[in-house]
Every structure is written in C-alpha cells, then in structure tokens.
Amino acid sequence: MRLKSADHGWCRAVVIFAAAVLTAAVSCERRSAQTYQGPVRHVILISLDTTRKDHLGCYGNEWIRTPRLDALAAESILFTDYMTVTPTTLPSHTTLLTGKYPQSHGALRNGFMVNQQNVMLAEVLKEAGFRTLGFIASFALDERFDFAQGFDHYDQTFDQLISKLDEFEYQDHRSARSVTDAVIQYLDREAVPSNMLLFVHYFDPHTPYSPPAPYDTLYEHPGVRSQTPPDLHEVRRRLTRSRGRVSSDARTLACLYAGEVSYMDEHVGRLLDDLQDRGVLDEAILIITSDHGETFWEHPHELDPDEYVWERPYYFNHGNAVYQTTIGAVCMIRLPGGAQRGAVCGFPVANIDILPTLLNYLRLSIPRDVEGEPLSLTDPAIQHPQRVYFGEASSSLKKAGDQTPGRSKLKDCFAREGRFKYIEKPFLQTAELYDLSLDPEEQNDLLSSPIPEAKAKAAELRGLLREWLRSAAPLPSHFESSQEEDTIRRLKSLGYLGE
C-alpha cells in the first residue's frame, strides 16, 4: 500500500526530527566531554599508603633511596607539615576525596560503607567533563564499600592474597609493579582522554613488609640481618612485653619497611616516565600524598600487656594512636611545567584541605559541606589564618575481657593549632601536650611537669576538641562484613586455606 503524500510528509518530518534529536544528543555528549576549560587538562592523584614522610630524601632522610620522589619534589610545592586526620586507609582516603572529617562522611574504619550522599572528587570532575580513572592496590578501597563513586573505570585486580594481615583485618593487595603496569596497559589500550582524573593507589609499605629482591636486602644494620625475616607478630609481642625496647629483629623489620618504600619509589617513577612520554605531565596538576604513616617503636606504652589489649597491634602499625609517626604524612603538588618548583609550605596543612585546594585551582565549585579550606598554589607562601585541626584514631584501647557497652569506642584524638598539639586518651583518662616546633618527635610531654602557659594551652585545646567531638554528625554507615567472608572464599578457591 502506497502512502498518501500527506502521510509521507509526516513520516519524513518524524525521521528528520529523530535525526536532529540524535545529532543534538551526540553533539551534547561531545560538548559535555570537553566542557572543562580550566588551567590544566588532567588531574593526577597518587596515594602512597602507610608511607612515613621521614623515609623520603626530600623530607631529610639520608639513608633511604627515593630518587624518583625526591626529583619530583624538587619540581613541586613540598608541604613539610602535612597531616592526615585519621590514620587508617579507607577513612583517610574518603577524607582526601571529600574534604570532610570521618565524623562527617561516616566511613569511620576500614570495611565501612561510604555513604552515597558524600560528594566525591571523581563525581565533581566527571560532571565537569573529565574521564575518571582509578587504579587501586588494596581491598580496603574495594568498590563494594562505595568508595568508587564517580569513577568511569575502577581497576582493582588484586594478585596477592593475605589470609589475615593483622589480628582483626583481612586485606588483598597488589604490588607497585602490578599497579603501574595496569595504568600503562589501560592507557595503551584506551589512549589518554581529553580531560582525565587519574587516581593511583600504592600499598607496598603496609604490613607485611616483604619487598622483592633486591629491595629485601637493600638496607641492613651490621650484625642485625638474619637469613629468615623475623616474624612480625612475635616482634610485636616482644616490644609489648619489653615496653618498647628495640631488638635486632625490630630493626630488621624497619629495614624491610624501608625496602618497600624504595621499591614503591621505583614504580612510581615508571608511571611518571610513562605519563611524561605521553605528554600528560605538563598538562596536569599532580598531587602525591600518603594516607598516613606507621609507628614502629617510638611511643612505647606502659600498660600491663595482660590487662589491656588493642583492637590492632600497637607497634609496627597504625590506627590506634595519633602521634606524628602515623598522623604526619607526605604531600607534594606539581603544577604544569613545574611552576612554583622548589616552593616549600611549612605551615600546618591536612588532607581535608586537598579537595578544596584542587577545585579552587581548577576554578570549579567547592561542595557546600566541605570542611577543609583552599590553599593558594599560585603563591604557596600565603598562609591561611591559623586554624585548629582535629583528628581521631580509628581503633581504640579496651580492657581485656571488658564487655562494657561503648567502652571500646573511646579513641585517642587530637587538636592541633600551630605548633601545639594536644592529645587526649579518653579510655585511660590521660592527656598530653607537645610543642612540635621544638619537639617534632613528641618525646617531651609538656603536661608531665606543666608550667602555667602549658596548662592554659591544654585547657583551650581540650575545650575545642570536646566541642568538635560533640558536633559529630556522621552520615549513616555500617560495617560490610563480606570483606572478611569474600577474602576467605577467594583464598580457599586458590588452595591457600582448607575447606
């Protein structure tokens, strides 16, 4: 049956309209992918898990080899008094990508869910037209915890499975080599997008300290190194029993940790070389930071090891204390072409400030509920008005056998203003005050024999800290127990555990 001319004209009009709509949609999609017109094309964010800043040459270390990070620091703004507000992977990274304290974003420990009401960096940049890419080295940042909000591509293929990393934690991970290989292979396959957020996470300095050759023997103290690496748990037990007295095995573990840092440095360097070869670096802002450090034996406790227990080990670990060994962290920011190279920012800065600083530099709107403050990257010498930073450990002390509701929720916490840092240990009902300008290693508690000025400063910071704690309003979250269940299942599938 032939169409009447009117019908034919109507059909032709429908086809033309549909084609116009499709063309407009394609055009809109193309425009949305290229809408960002700010000062750089790319954002590169590299996270070094569990990396102490005093183990990098650019922060003054003279015996650990980190040539690639040191060279990058020379081209960057180096933040010498940078800190995290919580010393655990998931809450610290969530703070990094939201600009909010854990008591606001709600992910209080590893294994907790990141509430989707949080506005994450990847979401902001995706909306601005960036292709958002994430490459993760630890199960702590697995997408099942909703940490991957806003990422177009999220690579989390872990090739190293650990049955039980610590007393209360299971974690799969992959090596620095595997992470860098994954990024390079993806960019070879997909090419570099017009605008890219590249988030890369390295995990190597985390326990267990087991760097590959030759990094496993790179650092040795004379007469200390043994043929068999010391048992981590046994070293922790000895340190606990001896109240922190350093043994040869403990020094060997510290050497292995240093080897992990140097191994990671090599493969971060490989990534930087690849990005340079692709022409990405000089069109990008590059941020390298660590989520927290690691305490070895620097702060021994005097508790009866039979009376008190930690939810996590106290030595060669993090998460249960808020000293600078774990709160102090790495941060350097390289601008396109190495602008501001060699600049040093020496005043206190925290990971809650990274998101607003980056968005401010990119000329993008900062979400309303961000608690950090933007820093000037075009003039790093400009210091923002002195402010108070707060922080809290993710684990807590409890008495052996104590089932009192809520007691294990009493965590060490701190308030930091300028050079003064006040630490409160609510479970033990003790407090400490340090002048970090004179005592950066926190060995001289000003409250042990306080002068009036120290008492006054402690009282001021105590009031501010407790006000901050009372203001806590975390977004709803819950512990995702499948972290442990899934790891056990995967280990069994590979034959590591019996049925």
Beta strands, then each sheet from edge to edge (+ up, - down):
strand 1: 42-48
strand 2: 77-79
strand 3: 82-83
strand 4: 131-135
strand 5: 153-155
strand 6: 160-166
strand 7: 169-173
strand 8: 196-202
strand 9: 284-290
strand 10: 308-310
strand 11: 331-334
strand 12: 344-345
strand 13: 349-350
strand 14: 388-392
strand 15: 397-399
strand 16: 413-417
strand 17: 420-425
strand 18: 430-435
sheet 1: 5+ 4+ 8+ 1+ 9+ 11- 2+ 12+
sheet 2: 3+ 13+
sheet 3: 6+ 7-
sheet 4: 10+ 15-
sheet 5: 14+ 16- 17+ 18-
end
